[in-house]
């Protein structure tokens, strides 16, 4: 990678001159610096458009380390990173169980509903631009939104039934694209009724990588490929979980066979975390699966005819045809169902599921995790549907403990999503066929509360470690310090102790700060992303965010990471040199027990204009920054060299950050963990 001579501001020169030359705490290693993976991606025909220089890469997980590895002690391996590429925004995040986690009404599907979500849950004074970017794609023509010049976005997917589709996201393993089962027509049960498979018509995103008996397995979520038959292009499902080793194993995680026929045919599944079964060599994968269709007699579950258009013409969809999709599935009229455009918009009630994966036999058996007492649809408002998801699983004292969220009927009034721990029942034998409902669900964290006292839109556990420590988030229903913050928390499942990551823990967690705790390793180190400035978001602008690390455990030998300390990763990677000044760590997705971190950074070739955290790139030139996947590798006996404070508030040109400037809050970007 070429490096230009660093141009330092006067402030940066003074700081460099008086700071010692000791190494930083982490070394930044860009994933796939040679660019060979990006070359393969940029070579596809993207609607006849040039993608060169537009591809952004994101790190989603780091390979787990051996139990004896400790990079701060000098024992460090070359751990794989999994992530994805993107040309533009997803519109609605590919891996989320439901849109933006909180929308159990499942009505976010056009510019108007995206903008309403933004106003009610984020509060920016630029929600119109926020929504249009997600719907029309990155770089859309603001003078003529219908010219279809944007990259990615939700409209591209909605038009696909008539126009076909070119993927936005490639699965990357150490920067190299890897295919999933969705790219093999033979993997589709209804291949004969679908038509011809379209190459590069699916979006694939990973959530993690696990090693079992020396074999590396990647897991995550992929959409179906589109199939062409006559004048229509149809896909069989919106998303499915997958597990693969890149060579012989390529498995789809199917919905349960006891779901409705529509849920079995078109239902969604996700794969969020996988571990080796503590009792045998099989793999346990947790996520979510559809078991029933949501209320489909609802025109708001379809995009508005004034916004969905093909080649500049408005297209009206029919609610009655959406409602008939269930009947078509029940009557085994699958060809008729796939040929109905409205059926492509079907949404579902989802529950937390585990798949027992036998890689030798190449089978994946779905198992419902906990008994469900609530109906698929809210009895007081049937447009709201039951939603639950398992986001992480870990071997705690020889038993698989699971965390995520499930649905609570608050005060017998309405459905809401609540952070949940699933604990194995006594006497369950996990070495054989695991029975359904082998775990007991327990709500954790703050109460949602009801009526005018409602405090949270949703709560969710995002990860658990072998010490039975849980991290998660709680999304405020009302603004606090001019932000609809997502508060982060740590929960000790051993003694039911709960605490927020707030100013009582560290000054970087200021009142009203908005963050996302992505992962906690077995040394109790928490990583994620966090607001790095206090600007008003409600009736204001989006705050800049940065990756952070919080050491909830003891002091880490060979490092300055003290017990209870919290830092922005920009301060832990600063070495007061050109290389470290070329990156700003925007968010952190994962950390292994050896201390290696997967992260996504903004890169400025030649270095940012000064060493401060919020420095501009090349005087804020348009498209000067790139979004890149990186690994952060511990440096023995390094020093923390905090970046200087900004002398003045930085005003950024939104276009200079590409799509990433619009996703830093994380409400669509990285709802995941390892």
NORDAHU-V365969 format. One record per residue. RES is the residue in one small letter. OMEGA is omega as a letter, one per 40 degrees, with the letter a starting at -180 (NA if undefined). Layout:
{{RES,OMEGA} {RES,OMEGA}}
This chain:
{{x,a} {x,i} {x,i} {x,i} {x,a} {x,i} {x,a} {x,i} {x,i} {x,i} {x,a} {x,i} {x,i} {x,a} {x,a} {x,a} {x,a} {x,a} {x,a} {x,a} {x,a} {x,a} {x,i} {x,i} {x,i} {x,i} {x,i} {x,i} {x,i} {x,i} {x,i} {x,i} {x,a} {x,i} {x,a} {x,i} {x,i} {x,i} {x,i} {x,i} {x,a} {x,a} {x,a} {x,i} {x,a} {x,a} {x,a} {x,a} {x,i} {x,i} {x,a} {x,i} {x,a} {x,a} {x,i} {x,a} {x,a} {x,i} {x,a} {x,a} {x,i} {x,i} {x,i} {x,a} {x,i} {x,a} {x,a} {x,a} {x,i} {x,a} {x,i} {x,i} {x,i} {x,i} {x,a} {x,i} {x,i} {x,a} {x,a} {x,i} {x,i} {x,a} {x,a} {x,i} {x,i} {x,i} {x,a} {x,a} {x,i} {x,a} {x,i} {x,a} {x,a} {x,a} {x,a} {x,i} {x,i} {x,a} {x,i} {x,i} {x,a} {x,a} {x,i} {x,i} {x,i} {x,a} {x,i} {x,a} {x,i} {x,a} {x,a} {x,a} {x,i} {x,a} {x,i} {x,i} {x,a} {x,a} {x,a} {x,a} {x,i} {x,i} {x,a} {x,i} {x,i} {x,a} {x,i} {x,i} {x,i} {x,a} {x,a} {x,i} {x,a} {x,a} {x,a} {x,i} {x,a} {x,i} {x,i} {x,a} {x,a} {x,i} {x,a} {x,a} {x,a} {x,a} {x,i} {x,i} {x,a} {x,i} {x,i} {x,a} {x,a} {x,a} {x,i} {x,a} {x,a} {x,i} {x,a} {x,a} {x,i} {x,a} {x,a} {x,a} {x,i} {x,a} {x,i} {x,a} {x,i} {x,i} {x,a} {x,i} {x,a} {x,i} {x,a} {x,i} {x,i} {x,a} {x,i} {x,i} {x,a} {x,a} {x,a} {x,a} {x,a} {x,a} {x,a} {x,a} {x,a} {x,a} {x,a} {x,a} {x,a} {x,a} {x,a} {x,i} {x,i} {x,a} {x,i} {x,i} {x,i} {x,i} {x,a} {x,a} {x,a} {x,i} {x,i} {x,i} {x,i} {x,a} {x,i} {x,a} {x,i} {x,i} {x,a} {x,i} {x,i} {x,i} {x,a} {x,a} {x,i} {x,i} {x,i} {x,i} {x,i} {x,i} {x,a} {x,i} {x,a} {x,a} {x,a} {x,i} {x,a} {x,i} {x,a} {x,i} {x,i} {x,i} {x,i} {x,i} {x,i} {x,i} {x,a} {x,i} {x,i} {x,i} {x,a} {x,a} {x,i} {x,a} {x,i} {x,i} {x,a} {x,i} {x,a} {x,a} {x,i} {x,i} {x,i} {x,a} {x,i} {x,i} {x,i} {x,a} {x,a} {x,a} {x,a} {x,i} {x,i} {x,i} {x,a} {x,a} {x,i} {x,i} {x,i} {x,i} {x,a} {x,a} {x,i} {x,a} {x,i} {x,a} {x,i} {x,a} {x,a} {x,i} {x,i} {x,i} {x,i} {x,i} {x,a} {x,i} {x,i} {x,i} {x,a} {x,i} {x,a} {x,a} {x,a} {x,i} {x,i} {x,i} {x,i} {x,i} {x,i} {x,a} {x,i} {x,a} {x,i} {x,a} {x,i} {x,a} {x,i} {x,i} {x,i} {x,i} {x,a} {x,i} {x,a} {x,i} {x,i} {x,a} {x,a} {x,a} {x,i} {x,i} {x,i} {x,i} {x,a} {x,i} {x,a} {x,i} {x,a} {x,i} {x,i} {x,i} {x,a} {x,i} {x,i} {x,a} {x,a} {x,a} {x,i} {x,a} {x,a} {x,i} {x,a} {x,i} {x,a} {x,i} {x,i} {x,a} {x,i} {x,i} {x,i} {x,a} {x,i} {x,a} {x,i} {x,i} {x,a} {x,i} {x,i} {x,a} {x,a} {x,i} {x,i} {x,a} {x,a} {x,i} {x,a} {x,a} {x,a} {x,i} {x,i} {x,a} {x,i} {x,a} {x,i} {x,i} {x,a} {x,i} {x,i} {x,a} {x,i} {x,i} {x,i} {x,a} {x,i} {x,a} {x,i} {x,i} {x,i} {x,i} {x,a} {x,a} {x,i} {x,a} {x,a} {x,i} {x,a} {x,i} {x,i} {x,i} {x,i} {x,a} {x,i} {x,i} {x,a} {x,i} {x,a} {x,a} {x,a} {x,i} {x,i} {x,a} {x,a} {x,i} {x,a} {x,i} {x,i} {x,a} {x,a} {x,i} {x,i} {x,i} {x,i} {x,i} {x,a} {x,a} {x,i} {x,i} {x,a} {x,i} {x,i} {x,i} {x,a} {x,i} {x,i} {x,a} {x,i} {x,i} {x,i} {x,i} {x,a} {x,i} {x,i} {x,a} {x,a} {x,i} {x,a} {x,a} {x,a} {x,a} {x,a} {x,i} {x,i} {x,i} {x,a} {x,i} {x,a} {x,a} {x,i} {x,i} {x,a} {x,i} {x,a} {x,i} {x,a} {x,i} {x,a} {x,a} {x,i} {x,a} {x,a} {x,i} {x,i} {x,a} {x,i} {x,a} {x,i} {x,i} {x,i} {x,a} {x,i} {x,a} {x,i} {x,i} {x,i} {x,a} {x,i} {x,a} {x,i} {x,a} {x,i} {x,i} {x,a} {x,i} {x,i} {x,i} {x,a} {x,a} {x,i} {x,i} {x,a} {x,i} {x,i} {x,i} {x,a} {x,i} {x,a} {x,i} {x,a} {x,a} {x,i} {x,i} {x,a} {x,a} {x,i} {x,a} {x,a} {x,i} {x,i} {x,i} {x,a} {x,i} {x,i} {x,i} {x,a} {x,i} {x,i} {x,i} {x,a} {x,a} {x,i} {x,i} {x,i} {x,a} {x,i} {x,a} {x,i} {x,i} {x,i} {x,i} {x,i} {x,i} {x,i} {x,i} {x,i} {x,a} {x,i} {x,i} {x,a} {x,i} {x,a} {x,a} {x,i} {x,a} {x,i} {x,a} {x,a} {x,i} {x,i} {x,a} {x,i} {x,a} {x,i} {x,a} {x,i} {x,i} {x,a} {x,i} {x,a} {x,i} {x,a} {x,i} {x,a} {x,a} {x,a} {x,i} {x,i} {x,a} {x,i} {x,a} {x,a} {x,i} {x,a} {x,a} {x,a} {x,i} {x,i} {x,a} {x,i} {x,i} {x,a} {x,a} {x,i} {x,a} {x,i} {x,a} {x,i} {x,a} {x,i} {x,a} {x,a} {x,i} {x,i} {x,a} {x,i} {x,a} {x,a} {x,a} {x,a} {x,a} {x,i} {x,i} {x,i} {x,i} {x,i} {x,i} {x,a} {x,i} {x,i} {x,a} {x,i} {x,i} {x,a} {x,i} {x,a} {x,i} {x,i} {x,a} {x,a} {x,i} {x,a} {x,i} {x,i} {x,a} {x,i} {x,i} {x,a} {x,i} {x,a} {x,i} {x,i} {x,a} {x,i} {x,i} {x,a} {x,i} {x,a} {x,i} {x,a} {x,a} {x,a} {x,i} {x,a} {x,a} {x,a} {x,i} {x,a} {x,a} {x,a} {x,i} {x,i} {x,i} {x,i} {x,a} {x,a} {x,i} {x,a} {x,i} {x,a} {x,NA}}
